[in-house]
């Protein structure tokens, strides 16, 4: 009798038909997952790029809003500062306008030699304070008449002027900076009618009437 070797009679297990069928779909699913992985990453990248574009657009809009608000604030500050200066100038001009009659009295007193003693000291202090506030006096005899800063109260003709000229300052004018708060009230003189054409005629001919009369007998 021969002895049987233990274990040689056992046959290896072979997958049945059902198990084989189950293994094939699992392998197919694995291959599909491997193929779908790159596609999923690409979709995620696209979504991230879209979100990044949206964030950049939102940032640009917020930056533009901030710049616009900053510009509006700067314009507001400039308007407030301009209005503040204008209000101050109006207030100062109003105050100094009320002082002009007093300054006129001081000027007349100075012309008549009545500005003496304590009255002189007070008057000079008042004039100094007005000058510090920007008040400037203008108007001089002999300057050309300018209707924007002069007010003619008297009119005459004079042979020694070549244009309308201020020959007397009846009341000085006052200004603050470039703003005139009272024009200078003046007496003006104009050239004599016909004086300028006669002078031009003599200069054009080059001869005086006496010269022509003297030359007349020689021509005869």
Secondary structure by P-SEA (a helix, b strand, c coil): ccccccccccccccccaaaaaaaaaaaaaaaaaaaaaaaaaaaaaaaaaaaaaaaaaaaaaaaaaaaaaaaaaaaaaaaaaaaaaaaaaaaaaaaaaaaaaaaaaaaaaaaacccccaaaaaaaaaaaaaaaabbbbbbbcccccccccbbbccccccccccccccccccbbbbbccccccccbbbbbbbcccaaaaaaaaaaaacccaaaaaaaccccc
